Structures are given as C-alpha cells and as structure tokens.
Amino acid sequence: MPALASAGRWWEGAAGYEIYVPSFADGNGDGLGDLTGICARLDYLAWLGIDLVWLTPFYLSPLADHGYDVAGHCRVDPRFGDAAAFGAVIAEAHRLGLRVLIDLVANHTSAEHPWFRASRSSRSSAQRDWYLWRDPAPGGGPPNNWASAFGGPAWTFDPATAQWYLHLHLPEQPDLNWSNPHVAAAFDRVLEFWLDRGVDGFRIDVAHELVKHPGLPDNPPRAAVPGTLREPGTVPDWERLEHRYDLDQPGALGIHRRWRRIADRYGALLLGEVYLLHADRLARYLMPADGIHAAFWVQPLAIGWDPPALGESLRQAVAATPPGSLAWVQGNHDDQSRPATRFGGGEQGRRRSLAFWALIAALPGMAFCYQGEELGLTDGQIPAGQLQDPLAVRNQAPELGRDRVRTPMPWRPGPGHGFTSASRPWLPDPGRTDADTVAAQRSDPGSYLRRFRDLLHLRRSLRLAASAPVRWLSPGSPVIGYWRPEVLVAMNGGPRDATVEVPSSATVAFSSAGTPGAARIARDAGGHAVLTLTPDQTVIVRTDGSGFPPGG
Ligand code: BGC
C-alpha cells in the first residue's frame, strides 16, 4: 500500500487529476455523477499514476452553475451523496496513496444560501453587509458599469429592499463582502470543517476575485491592443471592459494569508485558480512563504496550437514564479474545447495534446490532468437543445458553453459507456465510441491511455527537485524544450522532421509518438549524437548530466 508522506511540501511534483463530479461516475443510477461513483473508480487513478485528486463542488446547491453556487458549504448535496459517502472517498483515496483537494468557493454563494436569504430579507438584517448591496445610481440604474462574466450587468435589483446586489457571475451567485470580518470568520470554520474531515487542501475558486476596490468605481473600457490574449469563454459584456477594479485587488492576498495560517496547521495545500494571463501578475500571488502555495498557469489554455507561443508561455511562467509554485494544465471544466480538439482535432489533435503533456512533464511544479485528457478525448457532442451550461443557455450562444468538455467519462463499451446505468445521463454525448473508453484503452498496450500512464510514471521516477534549474533551448528553432539536470525535453513544433544534438550518453525515456524505441538517436558526420523528432513529437531523453548547459 503506498504511504502518504506526512511532512513538508508533499505536493511538490505531484500529478494531479481534476474530477468534474457531475460527469465522472454515477454510483446510484440517476444519471448524475456522485461520490459513491468516484469512490469506486479511485483505484483507476492510482493505477494511472495520479498523486492528487481535485473534486469540483459536491456541496448543497441549486446547481444553477453546476455546484459553483453553494447553498451550504459544509453539507453534501443529496444528489452527490452524503457525509458518509464523502468519508468513504477520503478513506479510499488515502488507502490508495492519493491526496484529495476540494473546491473552496468563497467569492460568492448561492442566492439560496441562508446567509444571502438573511441578507436580502431587510436592510437592517444582521447579515445585510455580508454581501455587496448598493443604492441605485442617480437616475435609477445599477451602481456602476461592471459586467457579469456570464453576461449582462454584474448587478441585480432587489425590489423588496430597493437596492442592487453585486454578482460577478450569475444573479444566482451573489458576491460576498470580504471586508466584513464575520464573512472571514465564517470561512475559517469552513476550512477547518473539511480539514478535520481529512481533506488535504483546497482548490480556491476565482482566488483573484475575492476583493473589489472599496469605492466600486466604473471599470474603464478595454483598449484594443493587437495580439492580446483573450480569456477563453468570456462573454462580450465582460470582454469590453478592463477589469481594473473588480478583480486582482491587493486585498485578496490578505485572505490567502489568513487561510495559509489555517492550512499550515494541517500541512494542507492551497492551490489557487488565479485566472490571470500574465505571469508577472500571477507571480504577485505566489510568495514563497505566505499566501497560497501554488496556482494554475492557465495562459496555455488561451493559446491554440502555436508551439513557439506555448513554449514561451511556459518559459515566462517558470521565470516569473518561485520554483515549484505552478500547476501546469492544458484543460479544465471551464474550457470551450478539450485540448485534443483545440490543437487540431482527430489524431493530430490527440498527438499534439500528448506532446504538450510530455513538454511540461519535467518542469518544476504540479501537473493536472482534466478527466478524459488521459484518453485523448476530443470534444463531446451534445444533441441540439440539450445544452446545460448557463453560459451557453442564458446567452443563447452555444459556442460559449462549457458542456463539450463536461460530458460523461466513457468507462467501458456498452449502454451509458459505464458512466451510468440510467437510460440517459444528465448531459448526453452520443459521439463517444467504444475506442474512447478506459476499458478498451487500458487493455491495449499501444493506446493513448497507456502512453499517458507511461509518461506519468516516468515523471514520478525522474523526481526532479523543484529548485533544480531549467535551461531552455534557444528560441528560433522548431524544436522547443529545456534541460533539467540529466534530462532533456524536446518538442518538434514544426511541420518537418527536426534534429537536436544530445550527449552521447542520451537514451530515450519517452516518446509522445510511439514507443521510446521509435525515437531515433544517431551520430552525424562529426560524430555527435543527434535526436530526430517527427512533427508534433516530444521526446524525453535521459543523460549522465554531461549535456546540461552551464548557468545563465
Ligand atoms: C469555476 C467555474 C465557475 C466560476 C464561478 C470558476 O472559475 O471553475 O466553473 O463557473 O468559477 O464560480
């Protein structure tokens, strides 16, 4: 039985896995994923080589935003299970050597949360100030020009008390007022509640949104700067503003510091969703000894298949942040497209997604796989009229929806692909094939899943300390990559075969295209060892350290 290391930064180098709870596994046959279903599948994740599992919200919720609208932070929604089912997940995960992160949704609650119900009940409610209420602007409109990330104004008028409340997401997700000390104290209890039940840390939802500028000034319009990356999946209302006052305010760090003091008592991890596309801005959240321990680096999600840009994104992120403080991702439940689709679709997209996975495999930090990425899944296909994501439905904009990445995990051939015994899953996906399933791929040594697993096992065996330097290959060549001591990672981002010189001690440890034996190291006319890479191939080479470039 694998032992869980109890001390120190146990998450360093961990391979993480995001479980999107509604779509991972349905244990009770109602068509919706749940904790019992998850518990029964954890051994698969241990087999895959995962160290750390992140569970998206399973708390009491009206599910207006599929659980990110929490109506009871310390209660399990009956559709997802109960306290005993949660306890079973923790016990089974720990038995298998897996750590568990849960989602901490603290920027907003559900409008059905007892705190908000009390707050909206009257202007004199003791909890009125737990949320951000304001009088109408002169003339009667919303208090400022802020937009909701889900479309429309960020304010909703409450006729009963004749004030507006703020919500950066849905009207059903009112934003909390973090300058109120009672809110902060209530969340201390939430963290402690779950830590006392054995969780190993938190993924912090929109960790950069918690605090707003106290004066709530209008946001300026966004200046059109050519080449600026666009946050994937944002609505035009949100896009047209520069988010100067509604997010990324320095006060958020104070909240993270408060949580860090609690987390450190338990040896727990705080992993932030800090959705900023600039490494320097993200770096302000990553202080080596305080605040959140780590954050996802989401910029690659905003870049299509553009290998030099992807390589540069990784380089800048490593350069700007403390060693080991990032979690690398190429997809999550908030995308409009899975990476295999985003990178070109079909076999080409799958090949590129695995190549990008191999490219990040030896970087310092964690690496998170979003469920189904290990199978090389492309986007789900949802029948017309059956979209569920409020982003798509409320804006009548299917292209904005996140449903395509949220369809059920295909476990095995047969009805419901082993996800559910119900006649219909909550989000149907008739496009999945038997070849997509875990069972089919697990038994095929050449499958995407088996190569993905080989990669995770290699990554684990490399055991590179976060502090060990990263030296990048020179830009300008189609080959993108870097050296770590005794490891070279090289990806061919060009359309033709490309070569890179390697030390004579080099051996191929992983090839994203075929088996390690399929990658070629040959001697050129001058007697140098040369690795040849096919287009979209990443190779990880082990050496005796002789090729490691000197500092600089
Ligand atoms: C979550 C989303 C959610 C939003 C509002 C996020 O960033 O990942 O799924 O819609 O926060 O809670």
Residues whose N, C-alpha, C, O or C-beta is under 5 A from the ligand:
A	BS01	BGC	D65 Y68 H169 D205 V206 D334
